[in-house]
Amino acid sequence: MELTTQTYEALIVRLHEAAHRLCRGRLLLFGGGGYHPQTVARCWGVMLGRLAECVPAQRRAQFAALHDEPHAEDPNAAQAVEQ
């Protein structure tokens, strides 16, 4: 699927909103591994940081650096999730 970290962030925002609308805010997250442990860690960092909404100002640059670049094959992947 070659999803980017921006796609995962957009996805977790939508899931979080849906959880509040549909399930009184309850959200169950689980992961299924991955080919590159560093990429899995970046995705979890992005998702948990976004859910917690508590990335302090001095850490925002580090948080933003967790994102990878969109893949050339599908530069609109993050926008597709947001729609």
N, C-alpha and C positions, 0 to 999 in steps of 0.2 A: 504494500500500500504506500510505502514511502511518505508517511505523514511527517510534517515538521513539528517542532515544539510550539510554533505559533498555532498550529491546528489543534494540538492538545490543550493549549491554554483556552482557545475559543470554545472547545468542546466542554471543558470543565466549567466554564462560565455558564454555558447553556444548561448543563446538567444540574448545576447548583441552583439556578433560577427555577428549573422544573421541580427540583426536590422541594423547594419552599412552596411552590404552587400546588403540588400534587401529594406530597408525603409529609407535611408539617416539618420540612427541613431535613428529614432523614436522608442520608446518602451513604451508600456502601461502595467502597472502592476496592478493587483488587487488580493485581497485575499478572501478566502472563509471561514474564521473562523477556527475552530479546536477544538479538545476535551480538549486540555491543553493550556491555554493562555500563559504560560511560553514558551512552545515549539513554538507557533506561533510567539512570540516576538523574540526568538532566530533565527528563520528562516528569518524573515524580517531583523533583524540586520545583519545577514550574507549576505543576498542578497544586501541590500542597501550599506553596507560597501564595498562589492566587486564592485558594480557598480560605486560608488563614487571614488574608488581607492585613497582614501585619509586617510587611517587609519594611524595616526601618530605613530612613532616608540615606544613612551611610552605607546601606547594603543594596540599594536599588541598582547601582551599576553592575554589581556582581550578579544580581538576579536577572537583569537584562542580558548579561553575557551568557546565561544558560541557553538562550535561544540559538538555534542553528539557522542557516540560511535556507530559504525555500528552495526546493529542488527545481531544476530547470524544466523537468518533465511536466510538472504541475505547479506553476507559480501561483495559482488561485486556490489552492487547497484550503488555506485558512479562511479565506473569504467565503468559500462554499459552506463551511460549517457555521459561519456567523449568520448566514441568510436563513 
